[in-house]
């Protein structure tokens, strides 16, 4: 159990439990979103897609993911030195929760803006930006003169996320909840892509890498394979993330030279992320004869495997011909919420469990954590597989031509339901469920079950029901190492 002042123990626990609650709230809104798309429930007249979708994405990203990652980041930073200015950290938590609650209320009341992943009113935007900025202030105030690589990742992530959030949501207020964005037309499309990639890169990938760079070697008692590459990766990612989002302007009428540059930068960013992911994977796999992973290690390994897969799929979707083929289909690489849902079910869950056990000094009880990992892996695989397959099928249907050279499927509905196994005369609901989208819904339900199981596992740790947490000894006996090496 770590020694912290009572106020900072409160800060970490508040962020973690608020993050867990927001993740479960997001899961419910996400399920309603899927049911409405496939079954028409709830009725769009009662709760429309334009309300449910932003409630899901904002609760997941800014409430759930950021909440859990902030708690884990404070845990990491206390290893760098004494955490200071507890009152600032508590103020940041209060502002964050106020922004989230007010954001939900304003979206339900129809005051949401057009910016995807930025639908809140200007009041919530400013409150949330201040909460991110206050975290950066506490981190800088508490840090030593020279930051470790993991702490540097966390600091760059939150600082870059704060700047991205501020610039992406700049607007001129004209009423208590209404505002007008400073950009319009083509410039606004560029801002949207910059904002989307900035949220994924700075608020998700940077903290994820930082926490894994700290927790993985601490848990396995192995150094990162290539420690010299960590700071190079951080600097390169910080440069490439803001400029790579413009790649997705290629599908529309936006500036094509900017889109071409974005594609090039995006491929370069992919290479850097793959290098970092492989560095962590090799840290684990270089010693399969010396280290035997436990459940916490398995969470980290599966997180890295799926991060590798998601990064490769984003790279594949970048070229113009791929954007033209799968653009506006079910495989939508601009939907960062799908990636973050998977990284939450595996990455945030594993990080939350591991640091909670180290923080409280108690181990998990029962099989909740094991079930969470099983359902998360199964659900993530189904979400990715069905996304890709349905996208390719729809793209092929949209591009199919008749012998006369005309479109074989001029109706968008024919493209939308391509690949389903039901008779075309049956109801749309049945066509959805008997196609790849039915498997997608099953994958979402599996992911939702994993997050509920994880929440119960987290609760059992913090209630102190388990045995005292002991640092695992994952290194195999020397004679067993030599035996495996001989084979």
Secondary structure by P-SEA (a helix, b strand, c coil): cccccaaaaaaaaaaaaaaaaaaaaaaaaaaaaaaaaccccccccccccccaaaaaaaaaccccaaaaaaaaaaaaaaaaccccaaaaaaaaaaaaaaaaaaaaaaaaaccccccccccccaaaaaaaaaaaaaaaaaaaaaccccccaaaaaaaaaaaaaaaaaaaacbbbbccccbbbbccccaaaaaaaaaaaaaaaccccaaaaaaaaacaaaaaaccccccccaaaaaaaaaaaaaaaacccccccccccaaaaaaaaaaaaaaaaaaaaaaaaaaaaaacccccccccaaaaaaaaaaaaaaaaaaaaaaaccaaaaaaccccccccccaaaaaaaaaacaaaaaaaaaaaaaaccccccaaaaaaaaaaaaaaaaaaaaaaaaaaaaaaaaaccccccccccccaaaaaaccccccccccaaaaaaacaaaaaaaaaaaaaaaaaaaaaaaaaaaaccccccccccccccaaaaaaaaac
